[in-house]
Amino acid sequence: MNFILILTGVLLNAIAQLVLKKGMSIIGTVQVDMASIITMIMKAAVNVYIYLGLLCYILSFVVWLMVLSRTEVSYAYPFLSIGYIIAAFVGYFYFGESMTLYKVGGIILICFGVFLLYRS
């Protein structure tokens, strides 16, 4: 049950990132000045993807609190790196982001590390 809760929290967190990315791709690039930030906030206030991403974050937070009440943080926290794997593949297939040999190698290392943690 703890492992399922951990994976649920990780998946919700990764989905939140990806949905927020979709929302921000609609809003566009934001410069680091007050006018751009205010414009971004106004656009985000009516963007359904931003609201969906925030909802996923809130749900992942609640699930993560449940995880931390049941398991050691040194066991649970490294599983968040699974989110990197999900984000890399969805970024590649859905957002057209690059997938280099270094990214693939990093993903393999993450998978191996998570496997070792799971076995402990």
C-alpha positions in Angstrom: 0.0 0.0 0.0 2.8 2.4 0.8 4.4 1.9 -2.6 1.1 2.6 -4.3 0.7 5.8 -2.4 4.3 6.8 -3.3 3.6 6.1 -7.0 0.3 8.0 -6.8 2.0 11.0 -5.3 4.8 10.9 -7.9 2.4 10.6 -10.8 0.2 13.4 -9.6 3.3 15.6 -9.2 4.6 14.8 -12.7 1.1 15.3 -14.2 1.0 18.7 -12.4 4.3 19.7 -14.0 3.2 18.6 -17.5 -0.2 20.3 -17.3 1.4 23.5 -16.1 3.9 23.3 -19.0 0.9 23.0 -21.4 -0.7 26.0 -19.8 2.5 28.0 -20.0 3.0 27.1 -23.6 -0.4 28.7 -24.3 0.5 31.8 -22.2 3.9 32.2 -23.8 7.4 33.3 -22.6 7.4 35.5 -19.5 10.2 38.1 -19.1 11.5 39.0 -15.8 9.8 42.4 -15.4 6.8 43.5 -13.5 4.6 44.1 -16.5 5.3 40.6 -18.0 4.7 39.0 -14.7 1.4 40.8 -14.2 0.3 39.8 -17.7 1.2 36.2 -17.1 -0.8 36.2 -13.9 -3.8 37.6 -15.7 -3.5 35.0 -18.4 -3.0 32.2 -15.9 -6.1 33.2 -14.0 -8.2 32.1 -17.0 -6.2 29.1 -18.1 -7.8 25.8 -17.4 -4.4 24.0 -17.6 -3.0 26.1 -14.8 -6.0 25.3 -12.6 -5.7 21.6 -13.4 -1.9 21.7 -12.7 -2.6 23.4 -9.3 -5.2 20.8 -8.5 -2.8 18.0 -9.2 -0.2 19.7 -7.0 -2.7 19.9 -4.1 -3.7 16.3 -4.5 0.0 15.2 -4.7 0.7 17.2 -1.6 -2.1 15.5 0.4 -1.0 12.0 -0.9 2.6 12.9 0.0 1.6 13.8 3.6 0.0 10.4 3.8 3.2 8.8 2.5 5.4 10.6 5.0 3.1 9.5 7.8 3.7 5.9 6.9 7.3 5.5 5.6 10.8 6.8 6.2 11.6 9.9 4.2 14.9 8.4 3.2 12.9 5.6 1.5 10.1 7.6 0.0 11.8 10.8 -1.2 14.1 9.3 -3.8 11.0 7.8 -5.6 10.2 11.4 -6.7 12.9 11.0 -9.3 10.5 8.8 -11.2 8.8 12.0 -12.1 12.0 13.0 -14.1 11.6 9.9 -16.2 7.9 10.6 -16.9 8.6 14.2 -17.7 11.4 13.4 -20.0 9.3 10.9 -22.1 6.2 13.1 -22.1 8.3 16.1 -23.0 9.8 14.2 -25.9 6.7 12.6 -27.3 4.1 15.4 -26.5 6.1 18.7 -26.4 8.8 17.8 -29.0 11.6 18.3 -26.5 15.1 16.8 -27.2 16.0 13.3 -25.9 19.8 13.1 -26.0 22.0 10.1 -25.1 22.9 11.8 -21.8 19.2 12.1 -20.9 18.7 8.4 -21.7 21.8 7.5 -19.7 20.5 9.6 -16.8 17.1 7.9 -17.0 18.7 4.5 -16.9 20.7 5.5 -13.8 17.6 6.8 -12.1 15.7 3.6 -12.9 18.6 1.5 -11.4 18.7 3.7 -8.3 15.0 3.5 -7.7 15.2 -0.3 -8.2 17.9 -0.6 -5.5 15.8 1.6 -3.1 12.8 -0.5 -3.7 14.7 -3.7 -3.0 16.0 -2.3 0.3 
